[in-house]
Amino acid sequence: MSLRLTDEQKSLVKTVRDFCKKECDTREQRLALTDGGKEVHSAEIAKKMADLGFLGLSIPEEYGGSGGGLFDAILFVEAMSRGRAPVSSFPVTLIVAHSYLKFASEDMKKEVLGGVVTGTPTSIAMSEPGSGSDVASLTCKAEKVDGGYVLNGQKTWCSTAHLADHILVVARTSNTGAKHEGISMFSIPTGTKGMETRQIETMVGAEVNDVFLTDCFVGADRLVGTEGQGWLQLIAGLNIERVIIGAMFLGIAQRAFEETLAYVKERKQFGKPIGSFQALSQRLADLATELEATRLLTYDVAQRVDENPAALLPKEASMVKLKATELAKHAALEGVQMMGGMGYSVESGMEELVRASLAGTIVGGTSEIQRDIIAKTLGL
């Protein structure tokens, strides 16, 4: 498959960019859409994007989507992220949606995926206070009872769970084997008795949440996939998760580069634009090269997933996630350095990109974890 975009894909990217330019390009627009920056998700923007068909690009037609592939979806995510659209819940929603597509019952797919297409966020609850990078050490318990399961435990760092209609909860259904065994997945409506969601308000934008499960009963039909196979189901979705995260932070890196480039062309010192000084121009040349290389890597792996959805690509997917998130951080920090004091000001927008980019090397598996995975595929 060619890495060149089709005319339809070029049109999609242009349409998303034009939409973001009109609706949310300026800081003032984004503040108005997010209650002064207190919220990360604008239902208004999500609804407009849903009406344009953006949110169902990789969702099959029978669930309201357009039936495209992962490549189409990541083109949207990259362009949306570059445009700073205040719908950061969507990449998480898309990741979770693909878990439903792979493993959920037909009724559950209809229940959840229709909402995804129309702009309703979903969330996943994996991490716990004592289980972060070592997700398999989780202790949240799902005890089988007559007619279903009773869940007890605490989940944390659950992105946009406070906005979701359903949360995909990963819990332990047995302790009889290795820690990767006996893990299961449950789709729990957020209004279920015994489930409480609390925003972690000390985080900027209050995007992440604690989820508390106290004698939370769910019927057997809320099990996603096969009992005890939750770990393998998680692994099967990592290709999609890491490529989507990669596309998201590739967009942030591109925006940071463009903002910096525009500034150094206009800002003058010593009688000429500061971008004409070699100390800056060569760093921008390096960033432009890294952006192009990272984009090619991201697009290539997305297309490989589309060509063979059942294949596990641990090395390639981890490379995308590692490269794109580290590049976003580097590009944003370079932007602050080249813009000087202006880079720290909220008016410039660069400080917002720094905050956004730093999260990328942590969420969805830290950069250190990605390097460990890559090293293992090399036999190390």
N, C-alpha and C positions, 0 to 999 in steps of 0.2 A: 504494500500500500504506500502511495506517495505521501510525503510529509507536507506537500503543498496543499493548501486549502482549496476546496471546490468553490465555485461561484456562490453556491448556497451558503457555505460556511463563512465565506468572506462577507456576505450580506448580513449574516447573523451577527458577526463581530461588530460590523459597522452600526447595525441597529442598536445593539446593546450600548456601544460607546456613545452614540447620539442620545439615547435615552438618559444615560447617566449624566451627560453634559447638560442636558436640559433640566433634569429633576434634582440632582444632588451633587453637582460638581463643586460648589462653594461650601466653605465651612458654615456660613450662615444658613444655607439650605439644609444642611445635615443637622444642625442644631434645632432648627424648627421642626424637623421630622422625628427627632429623638428626645423630645422633652428636655432640651438644653444639654443633650449628651448623656443623660442619665440612663437611657435605654439603648440597646444595641440593634434593636429590630424595629423597623417601621412597617406596621401593617398596611399603611397606605401604599408604600412603594412595592411591597410584596404583592398586593392586590393588582397593581398596575402591571407588574411583571408577569403575574399569572395570566392576566387577560391577554397579554401578548404571546403567551405560550412558552415563555422562557423556562418556567419551573418544571415542565414535564418533558424536557428534551430527551431524557434517557429512560422515561417511563413508558411501558407498552401502551398501545392505543386502547386496549380493553379497560385500562384503569384511568383513562382520560389524558394520557400523555401523547407524544408524537412518535414514539417508538424508535428514537435514534439511539446512538451508542454513547459510550463513555466519552469518546472524543468530542462529540457535540457538546456534552455537558461541561467538559473542562474548558472548552472555548468560551462558553458563557461565564463560568466561574472566574476565569482569568480576566475577562473584560469587565465583569461586574466588580471585581476586587480592584482593578485598576481605576475604575470610575468611582470608587469609594461609596458604592451603594450601601445604605444602612440596612442590610439584610444578612448580617453575618451568621444568622441561624441557618441559612440555606445550605452551605457546604456540609454541616453536621446532618441536616435533614436529608440531604442527598445520600450521604454515607449510610445512614440508618435505613433509608428507603431501599437501598440495594440489598441489605440483609433480609428485609421482608420479601423482596423479589426472589431471592434464592431459597428461602427456607420457610416462609409463613404459609399457612393454609390459604385457600382461595378466598374464603370469607374475610380473613384478616387482611389480605392484600387489598380487597375492595374497600374495607373499612379505613385503612390507613393511607393508601396511596392516592386515593381520590382527594384527600385533604392536602397532601404534599403538592399536587398539581395546582390546587387553588390557593396555595400560600400558607397553609397551616404548618408550623414547625413541628418536628419530632425531635426526640432526644435519646441518648443512650447513657445508661448508668453502669459504668465498669469500675472506675477507681473507688477506693475506700481510704479512710484515714491511714490504714496500715498497708495498703496495696496500691502502689502507683505503677512504676515501671515493671514490677513483678506482679502483673495482674492476676496470674494464676494462684497467687496466695490469698485471694479474696475469701472472706469468711461469711458474707451475707448468705443466710440460710433459707432454702425453700424446702419445706417439709411436706411430703406428699400426704394428703388426707383424703377422706371420702369426697369425691367430686372435684378435687383440685389440689391446690397447694397453699400453704401459709408461709409468708415471707417475713423474715425479721433481719434487721441489720441497717447499716448506714452506708450510703454512697456519697461521694463528694466530687467536686469539680465537674458537675454535670452541665454541659453547655446548653443554655436556653431551655432548661427543663421547666422553668416557670412560665414559658410561653406555649409549651407543647400540649397536644391533646393526648398523646401516648408516649410513654417512656419504655424503651427496650432495656429491661433490667437483667443483668447477668448475675446469677446466684448459684450457690452450691447446693446440689440435690443429694450428694453423697460424699462421704469422707473415706471410702474404703480403699481407694487406689492412690496413684500418684496425684500430685496437686493439679495436674492438667486434666485429670479425669473427674467425672462427677459434677461438671459445670453445665448449667442449662440457661436458656434465654426465655424471657417472658415479656409479652407485650401487655403493659398495664395502663389502662386509661387513667389520666391524672386525677380524676375525681373519685377514684376507688378508696373506700374506707380503709384506714390504716396506712395510707401513703401521704406523707407531708413533704412539700417542697419549700425550701427556704433559700432565698437568694443570699449569696455571700457578698454583702454590700460593700465590703472593704476593697473589692476588686473594681477597677474602673469600668463603669457601665453596668455593673452587676450582672454580667453575662453568665456566670457560673453559679451553681446551686449545690446545696446539700439535699439529698433525698433520704428521708427516714421512713423505714418500713417497720411497722409495729403490728404484729398479728394480722398482716394484710392478706386476706384470702382472695385468691383468683381461681376461676374455674379451670379445668383441665384444658379447655380450648384456648387459653391464653399462652400455652407453651408454644414457643417458636422453634420449629424443627424437631429434633429428637432429644429426648431427655438424656442427659449425660454427655451429649456431643457438642456442648456450647463452645468449648475451646476450639475444636476443629472448625466450627461455623465462624468463629471470630477470625481465625487464620485465613479462611477462604475469602473474607472480605477485605483483607489488608491491602491487596493490590489497589482496590478502588479507593479505600480511605486515603492511602498515602499519595496517590496520584491527584486526588481532589484537593488535598491539603497543599500539595506542590503547586497546583494551578492557582490556588488562592494566593499564595505568597509570591508566586511569580508576578501576579498582577500588582501586588504591593511594591515589589522591587522595581517594576516598570514605572509605576507612578513616582516613586522616590527619585529614580533616574531622571525622568522628564521634568520634575519640579526643580531639581538641582541644575540641570542643563539650561533651563529657561532663566534661572537666577544668575548663573555665572556669565551668561551672554549680555545681561542687562546691567549688572552691578559693575561699576567702574572704580578703580583705584590706580594711583600712579599714572593717570591719564588714559587708561584703556580698560576694556572689559577683563575682569579677573579670569575668565575662562581662557583667555589667550596666553596666560602664563603656563609654562610647561608643567609645573608642579600640579596643576589642576587638570589640564587638558589630557595628560596621559592617564590619569586616574579615571577620567570619564571614558576614555577609549577602552580601558580595561573593563569597566562596568558594562559598556555596550557589548563587548565581546562575550562576557560572562552571561549576559541576558540572552543573547542569541543561542549560545551553547545550551543553556538551561531550558530554553523553550523547545529546542529540538529534542532534548532528552525527554521532557515531559510529554510532548506530542507523540514521540515514538512509543513510549511505554503505554500510553493510553490506547493507541492503535493496536498494540500487541494484545492488550486485554480484550478489545473488541473482536479481534480475530480468533482468540481462543479463551473464552471466558472462564473455562475450567482450569486453566493453567495457573499454577502458583509462580509468581515472579518476585520472590523475596528480595533478591539482590537489586533488581532493576527498580522496583517500587520504592525500596529504601533509599536508593540513590536519588530518585526524584525528590522525595521528601527532604532528604539531607541537603541536597544542592540548592533547591529553591528556597528553603527557609533560611539557610545560612546566607544566601545571596541577598534576600530581603533585608536581613539585619545589617549586613555590610553596606548595602546601598543606602539605607536610611541613615546610618551613622556617618557615612561619607557625606551625605547631604547636609547633616548638621555641621560637620567640620568645615565644609566649603562655604556654607552660608553664614558661618560665624554666629554672632549673637542673634541674628534673625532666625537662625535655625531652632533656637529655643523658644521662640515666641509662638503663641497659639495661632497668631494671624498667618504665619507661614505655612502651617499644616505639616511641616516636617516632624515636629515633635509628636504629632498624632501617629505618623507613620512609624516612628521609632517604637512607640508603645505597642503598636499593632504587630510590628515585625518581631519584637523580642519574644512574644508568645509562641511564634512559629517553631522555634527550636525546642519547645517544651511539649506542646500539645501533640496528641497522636503518636507519642513515642519520641523521647528526646533525641537530640542529635547523637548523643553517646550510644543510645540503644540502636539507632540506625547504623552506626559504624560497627557495632558488635555484630549485627545481622550480616552486613556486607562481608565482614572479616570471616565469619563462619562459612559463608558460601565460597570463600577462597581457601577453605581448609585450614584456617588458623584457629 
